[in-house]
Amino acid sequence: MNETSVALLVDGENVAPVLMQWIMDRVRQLGDPRVRCVFGDFSEGKLSDWPRTARQFGMEIGFQPSAGKGKNSTDIAMTIRAMDLLHEKTCQVFCLVSSDRDFVPLAQRLARSGRPVYCFGEAAAKVAFEPVCSGFFALQRAPFKATTGPSAMEKPALLEATDRIEDRLARLLESRMEGKTADGWIALSALGTTIGRSDPALAKAVAGKLHKTLKELKWAEINGTGPTLRVRLKPHTLVKMRAA
């Protein structure tokens, strides 16, 4: 398990909460997100889903009442928190989640201090952020408010539609999951449940054939039979993480 301490700072007024599972999976590949905070004026109707999502992912809520239309109170609060963490020297890696180019100077400042900085934002923001950060992860535009129907649930799964199934399975097994043992084992049934909850597109692709699919992968180690089947990444397997 990667014990590198990570600060995850999210601009809740710029990023939809439905994307958090996808974001968290990538952040956990960078290290342990010991600081997790989302910032915004959550009294606004469109942001009302954020408090529930924050609780789900153990995130601190940085409630920042708006100072008026056109004001950037949230940006300032997030920047102050990042600089506090930098001077406290409690985090080795920073993850900034926003498509707002106003955060480019913050990314530059953190990078000048020798900290790896990873930025998450919509593809259009890549040109501004990529030159100043250690890696850029492209987010797909998603609605802030949850809607009924499959489209809202499938949105995060579509972010890497070009990924091979084996790549997505490898990254999932490498991430932290409920029921996973200290040496990396997880019950096949628990893995299937996690896939269904976090990656509907992958769940559809491996439906009824998860065991068979894993058996064909050279990096997967499987033991047990029937209800005792379990799987893990073979020791010393390195999962290559791709930044969009």
WOQUICOR-V221007 format. One record per residue. PHI is phi in whole degrees, -180 to 180 (999 if undefined). PSI is psi in radians with two decimals (NA if undefined). D_CENTER is the distance of its C-alpha to the mean C-alpha in Angstrom with 2 decimals. Layout:
phi=PHI psi=PSI d_center=D_CENTER
phi=PHI psi=PSI d_center=D_CENTER
This chain:
phi=999 psi=2.35 d_center=16.30
phi=-78 psi=2.02 d_center=15.03
phi=-96 psi=0.13 d_center=16.33
phi=-59 psi=2.24 d_center=15.56
phi=-78 psi=2.28 d_center=14.88
phi=-122 psi=2.42 d_center=11.94
phi=-103 psi=2.08 d_center=12.13
phi=-107 psi=1.97 d_center=9.18
phi=-120 psi=2.10 d_center=11.24
phi=-117 psi=2.27 d_center=10.56
phi=-83 psi=1.66 d_center=13.51
phi=-67 psi=-0.27 d_center=13.83
phi=-87 psi=-0.09 d_center=16.82
phi=-120 psi=-0.27 d_center=15.17
phi=-127 psi=2.33 d_center=11.89
phi=-76 psi=2.41 d_center=12.22
phi=-63 psi=-0.42 d_center=10.88
phi=-63 psi=-0.30 d_center=10.76
phi=-88 psi=-0.07 d_center=7.60
phi=-64 psi=-0.62 d_center=5.60
phi=-62 psi=-0.78 d_center=5.44
phi=-63 psi=-0.79 d_center=4.32
phi=-62 psi=-0.82 d_center=1.65
phi=-63 psi=-0.65 d_center=2.38
phi=-60 psi=-0.71 d_center=4.19
phi=-72 psi=-0.71 d_center=4.41
phi=-62 psi=-0.69 d_center=4.97
phi=-68 psi=-0.35 d_center=7.16
phi=-76 psi=-0.36 d_center=8.91
phi=-86 psi=-0.41 d_center=9.98
phi=159 psi=-2.78 d_center=11.34
phi=-97 psi=1.94 d_center=11.66
phi=-75 psi=1.39 d_center=9.97
phi=-73 psi=-0.51 d_center=13.47
phi=-112 psi=2.12 d_center=13.37
phi=-135 psi=2.04 d_center=11.04
phi=-144 psi=2.40 d_center=12.77
phi=-117 psi=2.38 d_center=12.86
phi=-116 psi=2.51 d_center=16.09
phi=163 psi=2.98 d_center=18.45
phi=-93 psi=1.60 d_center=21.70
phi=-80 psi=0.12 d_center=20.73
phi=-81 psi=-0.24 d_center=24.36
phi=-73 psi=2.43 d_center=23.91
phi=-57 psi=-0.73 d_center=23.96
phi=-70 psi=-0.28 d_center=21.09
phi=-100 psi=0.13 d_center=18.70
phi=-67 psi=-0.30 d_center=20.09
phi=-81 psi=-0.25 d_center=17.17
phi=-65 psi=-0.75 d_center=14.94
phi=-57 psi=-0.71 d_center=16.88
phi=-65 psi=-0.76 d_center=16.42
phi=-64 psi=-0.70 d_center=12.64
phi=-61 psi=-0.74 d_center=12.71
phi=-64 psi=-0.70 d_center=15.03
phi=-60 psi=-0.64 d_center=13.04
phi=-106 psi=0.26 d_center=10.17
phi=63 psi=0.67 d_center=12.90
phi=-99 psi=2.49 d_center=12.38
phi=-75 psi=2.45 d_center=15.48
phi=-100 psi=2.02 d_center=16.80
phi=-95 psi=1.43 d_center=18.42
phi=-71 psi=2.10 d_center=20.96
phi=-128 psi=1.68 d_center=22.70
phi=-57 psi=2.43 d_center=25.61
phi=-66 psi=2.43 d_center=26.33
phi=-90 psi=0.09 d_center=29.35
phi=129 psi=2.82 d_center=30.34
phi=-59 psi=2.33 d_center=29.54
phi=86 psi=-0.10 d_center=28.48
phi=-87 psi=2.66 d_center=27.65
phi=-115 psi=0.91 d_center=24.43
phi=-59 psi=-0.73 d_center=24.31
phi=-64 psi=-0.75 d_center=20.53
phi=-60 psi=-0.75 d_center=20.18
phi=-66 psi=-0.75 d_center=22.79
phi=-62 psi=-0.74 d_center=21.31
phi=-67 psi=-0.67 d_center=17.90
phi=-67 psi=-0.74 d_center=19.94
phi=-61 psi=-0.75 d_center=22.23
phi=-64 psi=-0.73 d_center=19.56
phi=-63 psi=-0.74 d_center=18.15
phi=-69 psi=-0.63 d_center=21.77
phi=-60 psi=-0.80 d_center=22.61
phi=-65 psi=-0.66 d_center=19.92
phi=-61 psi=-0.80 d_center=21.17
phi=-75 psi=-0.46 d_center=24.72
phi=-75 psi=-0.32 d_center=24.03
phi=58 psi=0.63 d_center=22.62
phi=-93 psi=-0.27 d_center=20.32
phi=-127 psi=2.41 d_center=17.16
phi=-93 psi=-0.43 d_center=17.25
phi=-133 psi=2.50 d_center=14.12
phi=-117 psi=2.38 d_center=12.79
phi=-120 psi=2.06 d_center=9.60
phi=-107 psi=2.16 d_center=10.99
phi=-114 psi=1.76 d_center=9.43
phi=-176 psi=2.59 d_center=12.55
phi=-95 psi=0.02 d_center=14.90
phi=-75 psi=2.02 d_center=17.79
phi=-67 psi=-0.19 d_center=19.81
phi=-63 psi=-0.28 d_center=21.34
phi=-88 psi=-0.05 d_center=18.55
phi=-59 psi=-0.80 d_center=19.78
phi=-60 psi=-0.61 d_center=22.46
phi=-64 psi=-0.78 d_center=20.09
phi=-60 psi=-0.71 d_center=18.06
phi=-63 psi=-0.75 d_center=21.53
phi=-65 psi=-0.76 d_center=22.76
phi=-64 psi=-0.71 d_center=20.02
phi=-65 psi=-0.64 d_center=20.48
phi=-64 psi=-0.40 d_center=24.24
phi=-86 psi=0.06 d_center=23.88
phi=88 psi=0.18 d_center=22.60
phi=-94 psi=2.30 d_center=18.97
phi=-62 psi=2.35 d_center=16.35
phi=-126 psi=2.15 d_center=14.32
phi=-113 psi=2.30 d_center=11.24
phi=-114 psi=2.43 d_center=11.03
phi=-119 psi=2.22 d_center=8.91
phi=-169 psi=3.05 d_center=11.54
phi=-66 psi=2.70 d_center=13.86
phi=-55 psi=-0.57 d_center=15.87
phi=-65 psi=-0.39 d_center=18.88
phi=-87 psi=-0.11 d_center=17.49
phi=-60 psi=-0.71 d_center=17.04
phi=-59 psi=-0.68 d_center=20.74
phi=-77 psi=-0.70 d_center=20.61
phi=-87 psi=-0.65 d_center=17.55
phi=-56 psi=-0.70 d_center=17.76
phi=-67 psi=-0.32 d_center=21.07
phi=-111 psi=0.01 d_center=19.99
phi=-125 psi=2.90 d_center=16.65
phi=-77 psi=-0.38 d_center=15.88
phi=-170 psi=2.58 d_center=13.42
phi=-124 psi=2.29 d_center=12.25
phi=-115 psi=2.11 d_center=9.52
phi=-82 psi=2.26 d_center=11.16
phi=-103 psi=2.47 d_center=10.09
phi=-86 psi=2.53 d_center=12.77
phi=-61 psi=2.36 d_center=14.84
phi=-143 psi=2.69 d_center=14.60
phi=-70 psi=2.51 d_center=16.97
phi=-72 psi=-0.64 d_center=16.42
phi=-95 psi=2.33 d_center=18.64
phi=-65 psi=2.46 d_center=18.10
phi=-123 psi=2.82 d_center=20.89
phi=-80 psi=2.81 d_center=22.74
phi=99 psi=2.91 d_center=22.89
phi=-72 psi=-0.40 d_center=20.61
phi=-62 psi=-0.73 d_center=19.29
phi=-67 psi=-0.68 d_center=16.92
phi=-74 psi=-0.55 d_center=15.49
phi=-86 psi=-0.18 d_center=15.34
phi=-54 psi=-0.89 d_center=13.70
phi=-61 psi=-0.61 d_center=10.09
phi=-66 psi=-0.42 d_center=12.05
phi=-82 psi=-0.13 d_center=14.10
phi=-63 psi=-0.58 d_center=11.67
phi=-124 psi=0.92 d_center=12.77
phi=-62 psi=-0.38 d_center=16.10
phi=-85 psi=-0.15 d_center=17.84
phi=-65 psi=2.55 d_center=16.17
phi=-74 psi=2.67 d_center=18.69
phi=-57 psi=-0.73 d_center=18.41
phi=-66 psi=-0.57 d_center=18.86
phi=-66 psi=-0.72 d_center=15.96
phi=-70 psi=-0.66 d_center=13.54
phi=-65 psi=-0.72 d_center=15.41
phi=-63 psi=-0.78 d_center=15.35
phi=-66 psi=-0.61 d_center=11.64
phi=-67 psi=-0.76 d_center=11.49
phi=-67 psi=-0.49 d_center=14.49
phi=-78 psi=-0.38 d_center=13.22
phi=-81 psi=2.96 d_center=10.29
phi=-80 psi=2.26 d_center=11.51
phi=-135 psi=2.65 d_center=13.10
phi=-65 psi=2.30 d_center=15.85
phi=92 psi=-0.06 d_center=19.18
phi=-82 psi=2.34 d_center=18.30
phi=-81 psi=2.95 d_center=21.13
phi=-62 psi=-0.52 d_center=21.27
phi=-97 psi=0.30 d_center=22.46
phi=96 psi=-0.06 d_center=19.73
phi=-78 psi=2.51 d_center=21.66
phi=-143 psi=2.44 d_center=20.46
phi=-62 psi=2.47 d_center=22.90
phi=-58 psi=-0.67 d_center=22.85
phi=-65 psi=-0.69 d_center=23.13
phi=-68 psi=-0.65 d_center=20.11
phi=-63 psi=-0.77 d_center=18.05
phi=-61 psi=-0.70 d_center=19.44
phi=-64 psi=-0.76 d_center=18.57
phi=-64 psi=-0.73 d_center=14.88
phi=-61 psi=-0.78 d_center=14.88
phi=-63 psi=-0.57 d_center=16.78
phi=-82 psi=-0.61 d_center=14.51
phi=-106 psi=-0.34 d_center=11.08
phi=-146 psi=1.37 d_center=12.47
phi=-56 psi=-0.62 d_center=15.88
phi=-66 psi=-0.72 d_center=16.82
phi=-67 psi=-0.71 d_center=16.56
phi=-57 psi=-0.72 d_center=18.40
phi=-66 psi=-0.66 d_center=21.09
phi=-69 psi=-0.55 d_center=21.47
phi=-108 psi=0.17 d_center=22.12
phi=-55 psi=2.16 d_center=23.98
phi=78 psi=-0.01 d_center=27.05
phi=-143 psi=0.47 d_center=26.48
phi=-63 psi=-0.80 d_center=23.48
phi=-61 psi=-0.81 d_center=25.96
phi=-62 psi=-0.73 d_center=27.83
phi=-63 psi=-0.78 d_center=24.81
phi=-66 psi=-0.63 d_center=23.66
phi=-63 psi=-0.46 d_center=27.31
phi=-87 psi=-0.08 d_center=27.44
phi=-97 psi=2.22 d_center=24.61
phi=-68 psi=-0.38 d_center=26.04
phi=-92 psi=-0.07 d_center=23.11
phi=-94 psi=2.31 d_center=23.01
phi=-111 psi=2.19 d_center=25.36
phi=-125 psi=2.43 d_center=26.73
phi=-146 psi=2.96 d_center=29.41
phi=90 psi=3.03 d_center=31.18
phi=-139 psi=2.72 d_center=32.69
phi=52 psi=-2.23 d_center=32.33
phi=-70 psi=-0.21 d_center=30.43
phi=-95 psi=0.08 d_center=29.88
phi=-58 psi=2.35 d_center=27.93
phi=-145 psi=2.85 d_center=24.92
phi=-144 psi=2.70 d_center=22.75
phi=-157 psi=2.91 d_center=20.85
phi=-70 psi=2.42 d_center=20.15
phi=-61 psi=2.49 d_center=23.51
phi=-52 psi=2.47 d_center=23.86
phi=73 psi=0.21 d_center=23.19
phi=-78 psi=2.27 d_center=21.08
phi=-106 psi=2.11 d_center=18.71
phi=-88 psi=2.11 d_center=15.80
phi=-78 psi=2.09 d_center=15.70
phi=-95 psi=2.20 d_center=12.34
phi=-105 psi=2.16 d_center=13.03
phi=-90 psi=2.34 d_center=12.08
phi=-68 psi=NA d_center=13.40
